[in-house]
Amino acid sequence: MTIAKADDVVKPMAEGTAATERVFGQLADALMDRCRACFTLTLSGEDSQFTRFNRARIRQTGQVSDGSLTLTVMQAERTAAGTVPFVGEFETDWPLLEATLTDLQTLVPQLPVDPFVVLPTGSATSRTVNRGTTLCVAAIAALLAPLQTLDFTGIYAGGLIFRGYADSAGQRHWFESTSYSLDFSLFDAQNRAVKGTVAGSEWHQGKFLDTIIQATHQLTLMARPPKTIDRGQYRTYLAPAAVAELLNMFSWGGVGEADLQQGNSAFNLLRQGKRELSTKFTLQENFQQANMPRFNSYGEVAPLRLPIIHQGQLVNSLVSSRSAKEYQTPSNYASL
């Protein structure tokens, strides 16, 4: 395989989203002047490149630049929310947001009381910017050059995501991060396949080619005659991809306080002390390694690290301030 020069395959992201952040701040300031009730304003957007491959050829490619604003108005234990597109120009975005504000302020007094509504408080602010390098459009052809002898299929997604938060208490948060993922499969002549993934915030061509070499070796192993395994107990190896699938269970209805209280979690018996996991298993929420904002939808900042399962024992659940009010338990500022 021939490795292209690093300058040919990667590009630094642009100087971030300074203009976008500034416009978001202007919109928050305008709401402070106009809104007669408590409010939260959140922004979610991306500027990403997506490319689909088949048989080591580019079949589809495109750029996605998108964003949306969600305004939530709270008054007398009632809450209403609305979402509008975000363009990134104050003159375009403010009329849409202002009209939504007018509608919500008219609507919210007519809604039923929400006893667990969380009003914005505090004065927390944060700004996190994680810059990286991703593939540019021209570099994707260079990516495929060493793969012409392989039946390579997959999809590449890379670019910038940004999140913003502001509220009537004066809290402001900004997060932006550059990252990429390349999810691919290699096929042989008998349509046997090996799946692989390369992801991160800094593209390294050498790392990618090493992954391809490993996947190619796995594909040759699959060509060996199959063996029939008799029923019985065996030591089993779980590949990293399999472990990732298992960990997804912990995020969706696993260790959230609301799911545990409502009996929707697979770990209810763990909470009741009737079951325990292996003492070799420990799980924690670690924002030092997570490529995501620490602030939640209430503008609260979660602990940098939170132990959840320690040596097989459930020691903490993820508790949002809403769940804290509902179930009378201390919040650790989770998003659940």
C-alpha positions in Angstrom: 0.0 0.0 0.0 1.1 3.5 -0.8 0.6 6.1 1.9 -0.2 9.6 0.7 1.4 12.6 2.3 -0.4 13.9 5.4 -0.9 17.3 3.8 -2.8 15.6 1.0 -5.3 13.8 3.1 -6.2 16.1 6.0 -7.3 19.7 6.6 -7.6 21.6 9.8 -11.1 22.8 10.5 -11.8 26.5 9.9 -11.3 28.9 12.8 -14.3 27.5 14.5 -17.7 29.2 14.7 -16.9 32.6 16.2 -19.5 34.3 14.1 -22.1 31.7 15.0 -21.3 32.0 18.7 -21.6 35.8 18.5 -25.1 35.6 16.8 -26.3 33.1 19.4 -25.2 35.6 22.1 -27.1 38.4 20.4 -30.2 36.3 20.3 -30.0 35.5 24.0 -29.5 39.2 24.8 -32.6 40.1 22.7 -34.6 37.5 24.6 -33.5 38.9 27.9 -35.0 42.2 26.9 -38.2 40.8 25.5 -39.2 37.8 27.5 -41.5 38.4 30.5 -40.9 34.9 32.0 -38.1 32.5 32.7 -36.6 30.9 29.5 -33.9 28.7 28.2 -32.4 28.8 24.7 -30.4 26.0 23.2 -28.6 25.7 19.9 -27.6 22.5 18.1 -25.8 22.5 14.8 -23.2 21.0 12.6 -21.0 21.6 9.5 -20.1 18.2 8.3 -18.9 16.3 5.2 -20.6 12.9 4.4 -19.3 10.5 1.8 -20.5 7.0 0.9 -18.3 4.4 -0.7 -18.9 1.2 -2.6 -16.3 -1.1 -4.2 -13.6 1.5 -3.3 -15.4 4.2 -5.3 -17.1 7.4 -4.2 -20.8 6.9 -4.9 -22.3 9.9 -3.0 -20.8 12.9 -1.2 -22.2 16.2 0.2 -21.8 18.9 2.8 -24.4 19.4 5.6 -24.6 22.8 7.3 -27.6 22.9 9.7 -28.7 24.3 13.0 -31.8 24.7 15.1 -32.8 26.8 18.1 -35.1 25.6 20.9 -36.8 28.1 23.1 -38.5 27.0 26.3 -40.6 29.4 28.3 -41.6 28.7 31.9 -44.1 30.6 34.0 -46.1 29.6 37.1 -45.1 26.0 37.0 -46.1 25.8 33.3 -43.7 25.2 30.4 -43.9 25.4 26.6 -41.2 25.0 24.0 -40.8 25.7 20.3 -38.0 25.0 17.7 -37.0 27.2 14.8 -34.2 26.9 12.2 -30.9 28.6 12.8 -29.2 30.4 9.9 -26.5 32.2 11.7 -27.5 35.7 10.8 -29.2 37.8 13.5 -31.4 39.7 11.0 -32.8 36.4 9.7 -32.9 34.4 13.0 -34.4 37.0 15.4 -37.8 37.5 13.6 -38.4 33.8 13.7 -37.4 33.5 17.4 -39.3 36.6 18.3 -42.5 35.2 16.7 -42.0 31.9 18.6 -41.5 33.8 21.9 -44.8 35.7 21.3 -46.6 32.4 20.6 -45.2 30.7 23.7 -45.9 33.5 26.1 -49.5 33.4 24.9 -49.7 29.6 25.1 -48.0 28.9 28.4 -50.7 30.3 30.8 -53.2 27.9 29.2 -51.2 24.7 29.8 -51.5 22.4 32.8 -49.2 22.7 35.8 -46.0 20.8 35.7 -45.0 20.1 39.3 -41.4 19.0 38.3 -40.5 21.9 36.1 -36.9 23.1 36.6 -36.4 26.8 36.5 -33.0 28.3 35.4 -30.8 29.3 38.4 -27.2 30.0 39.1 -24.6 31.9 37.1 -22.5 29.1 35.5 -20.7 29.9 32.2 -18.4 27.7 30.1 -16.7 27.6 26.8 -15.1 24.5 25.3 -13.5 24.4 21.9 -11.9 21.1 20.6 -10.2 21.6 17.2 -9.0 18.8 15.0 -8.3 17.7 11.5 -10.7 15.9 9.1 -10.7 14.8 5.5 -11.4 17.4 2.8 -13.4 16.4 -0.3 -10.2 16.2 -2.5 -8.5 14.0 0.2 -11.2 11.4 0.0 -9.9 10.3 -3.4 -6.4 9.9 -1.9 -8.0 7.8 0.9 -9.2 5.3 -1.7 -6.0 5.1 -3.7 -4.5 2.3 -1.7 -7.7 0.3 -1.7 -8.4 -0.3 -5.4 -7.7 -4.1 -5.0 -10.2 -4.4 -2.2 -14.0 -4.5 -2.2 -14.3 -1.6 0.2 -17.7 -0.2 1.3 -18.6 2.3 3.9 -19.5 5.8 4.9 -17.4 8.7 6.2 -18.7 11.5 8.3 -16.5 14.3 9.6 -16.7 17.9 10.6 -17.7 20.4 13.3 -20.6 20.2 15.8 -21.6 23.0 18.1 -23.9 23.4 21.0 -25.0 26.6 22.8 -27.1 27.3 25.9 -28.4 30.6 27.4 -31.2 31.3 30.0 -33.0 34.1 31.8 -30.7 33.7 34.9 -27.7 34.7 32.8 -26.0 31.4 32.3 -24.1 30.9 29.1 -22.4 27.9 27.7 -20.7 27.1 24.4 -19.3 23.8 23.0 -17.8 23.0 19.7 -15.8 20.0 18.6 -14.2 18.5 15.4 -14.5 14.8 14.9 -14.8 12.1 12.2 -15.9 8.5 11.9 -15.3 6.0 9.0 -17.5 2.9 9.2 -16.5 0.4 6.6 -16.7 -3.3 5.5 -14.4 -5.4 3.4 -16.0 -8.2 1.3 -14.4 -11.2 -0.4 -15.5 -13.1 -3.5 -17.9 -15.2 -1.5 -19.6 -12.1 0.0 -18.1 -12.8 3.5 -17.5 -9.5 5.2 -15.4 -7.9 8.0 -16.5 -4.7 9.6 -14.2 -1.9 10.9 -14.3 1.6 12.3 -11.9 4.4 12.5 -12.9 7.5 14.5 -11.3 10.4 16.3 -10.6 14.1 16.1 -7.2 13.9 14.3 -7.1 12.0 11.0 -4.0 9.8 10.7 -3.6 8.0 7.3 -1.1 5.5 8.8 -3.6 4.5 11.5 -6.3 4.1 8.9 -4.1 1.9 6.7 -3.1 -0.3 9.7 -6.8 -0.8 10.4 -7.3 -1.9 6.7 -4.4 -4.3 7.0 -5.9 -5.9 10.1 -9.4 -6.1 8.5 -7.8 -7.8 5.4 -6.1 -10.3 7.6 -9.4 -11.1 9.4 -11.1 -11.6 6.0 -8.5 -14.2 5.0 -9.2 -16.0 8.2 -12.9 -16.1 7.4 -12.0 -18.1 4.2 -10.9 -21.0 6.3 -13.3 -24.0 6.6 -15.9 -23.5 9.3 -15.8 -25.6 12.5 -18.8 -26.9 14.3 -18.7 -26.1 18.0 -20.3 -28.6 20.4 -22.6 -27.3 23.0 -20.9 -26.5 26.3 -19.2 -23.7 28.3 -16.4 -21.8 26.7 -14.3 -18.8 27.4 -15.5 -16.1 25.0 -13.7 -13.0 23.6 -15.8 -9.9 22.8 -14.3 -7.6 20.2 -14.3 -3.9 21.0 -17.3 -3.4 18.7 -19.3 -5.9 20.7 -18.3 -4.2 24.0 -19.5 -0.9 22.5 -22.9 -2.4 21.7 -23.2 -3.6 25.3 -22.3 -0.2 26.7 -25.0 1.4 24.6 -27.4 -0.4 27.0 -26.1 1.6 29.9 -27.0 4.9 28.2 -30.5 4.1 27.1 -32.7 3.1 30.0 -29.8 1.7 31.9 -28.5 3.8 34.8 -30.8 6.8 34.7 -32.6 7.4 38.0 -36.0 7.8 36.2 -35.6 4.4 34.5 -34.6 2.8 37.7 -37.5 4.3 39.6 -40.0 3.4 36.9 -38.7 -0.2 36.6 -37.5 0.2 33.0 -33.9 -0.5 33.7 -32.1 -3.8 33.3 -30.2 -3.0 36.5 -33.1 -2.8 38.9 -32.0 -6.0 40.7 -28.5 -4.4 41.0 -30.1 -1.4 42.8 -32.1 -3.8 45.1 -28.9 -5.7 46.0 -30.3 -8.9 44.6 -27.6 -9.1 41.8 -24.1 -8.0 41.3 -21.7 -7.8 38.4 -18.2 -9.0 38.2 -15.8 -7.2 40.6 -13.6 -6.6 37.5 -16.3 -4.3 36.0 -16.2 -0.6 36.8 -18.1 2.1 34.9 -17.9 5.9 35.2 -19.0 9.0 33.3 -15.8 10.8 32.3 -16.0 14.1 30.5 -12.3 14.2 30.2 -12.6 11.6 27.5 -16.1 12.3 26.2 -16.4 14.5 23.2 -19.6 16.1 24.3 -20.7 19.1 26.4 -20.7 18.9 30.2 -23.7 21.3 30.5 -27.2 19.9 30.3 -30.5 21.3 29.1 -30.9 23.3 32.3 -27.4 25.0 32.0 -26.0 22.9 34.9 -22.5 21.5 34.6 -22.0 17.9 35.5 -19.0 16.6 37.5 -15.9 15.9 35.5 -16.1 12.3 36.6 -18.9 10.3 38.2 -18.5 6.7 39.3 -21.6 4.7 38.4 -20.6 1.0 38.8 -17.6 0.3 41.0 -16.3 -3.3 41.1 -19.6 -4.7 40.2 -21.7 -2.6 42.6 -24.1 0.2 41.5 -22.9 3.2 43.4 -24.6 6.1 41.5 -27.3 6.7 39.0 -27.6 9.6 36.5 -30.0 12.1 38.2 -31.2 15.2 36.4 -32.7 18.1 38.4 -36.1 17.1 37.2 -35.7 13.5 38.4 -34.3 14.9 41.7 -37.5 16.9 42.3 -39.8 14.0 41.3 -38.0 11.2 43.3 -36.6 13.3 46.2 -32.9 12.4 45.5 -29.9 14.7 45.0 -29.1 15.7 41.4 -25.8 15.2 39.8 -26.8 17.4 36.9 -27.2 14.6 34.4 -29.2 15.1 31.2 -31.5 12.2 31.7 
